[in-house]
């Protein structure tokens, strides 16, 4: 019988010396950092295990991520997260992994706030520890998988056993302890309204976060209202992931009374040009499957979201609204097909580079306008813009067969009313749907 214990081995890498360095780097006390680690590590193991068990494709994706982290030498460079010269790049790369496992922001942010309250450390500090923990645990999985020549299916089974062990080691006082009796026992402890909401979310959730949903529900029980959504061609927001959970503002019932909220990216609208600037996280270097590196892309931007989906997502062939992603920087000057800035030109080149790295990927381009002006003219303008984008992606090196079609929807799917400057700016967008991969 194997004596492999993923949780114990992971914790051994975060020894007293590293905990001391982390606490000094983050300005926290060592006790708080240790408490945060004790809650984060089992949570991450549970998330990875459920992600891997959700489908054979997901198991393959987890195996690939684990192998990449192991081969990349993460187990020998964990302390690099604390070095000024390398921390930004490593945090950016880890953010992409977290998005792949947790979805973009919602669940990981809520977990971060829960751990912050439990351990008495800043949420930003918890975020840093989470960013260190995820690649470390993936690296250990990759190492064990390689040493034992495990298939992705065997790895998934192994992770299922490791999850059971990890859940039993959750620290006393942390909300996840209520999950050791199973999902049904958790649901039975809440009100009938909360039970109904939980059942609705559990039915719709997919991937690695099913086991964590009851925890998040309990944390926000006083005023929780859960909503599940997938961004589609009708209203892509730029935050599309394989599965995304969004909450209305939820008042956390913990002692620190933290408010946990998931929102769309913050935007600023230029009052003169009407162009939109999206707050999509820190810049990062994104390495593609063929070794190409896209420098300085936003952590939560189009390129990172698209690559994440191509690596781990599943094509929804039934829901026509699924698999759409906003191309944030591709905006046009008013009334024409001239790009608004060099950022658009750079993003078009990045799209072409991604398609070259993923030769089986096929995109559909969509162009959209706000409600201002004549609807027929808006449709024609959006079609011209979609056509230009498709043409430029191909001109930058993507195969013509990889851009399936370009459609101008005009104001058909515009949501903002006249006078809503920010909303109308969001409506003026381009997007891409992954038709196949």
C-alpha positions, 0 to 999 in steps of 0.5 A: 500500500502506498504511503504517499501523502500529498498534503504532508509532502506539500507542507514539508516544502513550506517548512519553518524557514520558508514560513519565516521568510513568507511572514517577513516578506508579507509583514505578517506573524508566523502563526497567522501564515501557518494557519493560512497554510493549514487551510489553503493546502487541503482546499487546493488539493480538494479543488484539484482532485475534483477538477481532475475527476470531472471528465477525462479531458479535465484529468488530462488537463490537470496531468498536463499542468502538473507535468509542466510545473514539475518539469519547470522546476517549481519544487526547487524554486518556491522561494523565488516568489519572494524575490523582487526580480522574479516574483511578478512573473511567477505570480502572474503564471500562478494566476493562470493556474488558479483561473484554470482550477477555480475559475476567474476570481469568484471562488478563489476570491471567496476562499481567500477571504474565508482563509483571511478571516480564519487566519487573521492575515490580510487577504492579499497575503492569503492570495500570495500563499495561494499563488505559491501553494497551487504550483507547488502541489501541482508540481508534487502531483506531476513528480509522483505521476512521473515516478509511478508512470501513472495515466491521467485516469490513475492520477485522478483516482489517486487524487480522489484518495488524497482529497479524503485524507486532506479533508480530514486534516482541515484545521479546527475552526475553519468552516471546511470542517463541516464538509467532512460529513458530506454535502448532504449533511451540510445542506441539512444544517441550513434553512430551507431557503439556503438548501434550495439555493445550494441545490440549484448551484450544485446542480449547475456547477462543474469542474473542481469547485463542487465540494467547495460550494457548500462552504462558500454558501455557509460563509455568506448565509446571512444574505447569500444569493447565488447565480450561475452564468456562462458568458455568451454571444449575447453579452460577453463580459471578458470574464468568460471561463469554463465555469464561472460562479458570480455572487451578488454582494454577500455579507460575510458572517465572520468576525471581521465582517468582510464583504465578499463580492464578485464583479465584472472588470472595472472599466474607465471610459475616455470622455472624449473618445469613448474608448474603454480601459479594462482593469484585467490584472497585472501584466504577465508573460504567457507561454504557449504550447509551442514555446512562444511567449506572449509578453505583457498580457493581462492576467485576466485578459483575452489571451489568458482566458483563451489559452486557459480554455484551449488547455482545459475547456470543453466545447459546448455544441448545444448552447450557441451562447457558450464559449465566447470571449471578449477581445478587450483591446480590439476597439475601433475609432468612431464610425470606421474600421481603424483600430483605436490604438496600438494595443489593438494591433498587438492583441490581433498579433497575439490572437494569430500567435495563439492560433498558430500554437493551437492548430486545431482551434477554430474561432468565430468573430463577432462585432457589436455596437451600442444602440446609438444611430441607425440599426441597419448602419450599425449592423453594417459597421460591425460587419466591416469591423468583424471582417477586418479583424478576421482578415488581420488575424489571418494576415498575421499568420493564422491559417485561414481555416482557423477563423471560421466566420465573422458576423456583425451583430450591430446593436442586436445584443446591446444592453445599455440604455441611452445615457449609460456611457459605461454600459454603451462603451461595453456594448461597443466590442469585439468577441471571439467564439471557440468553435472547435479545439 
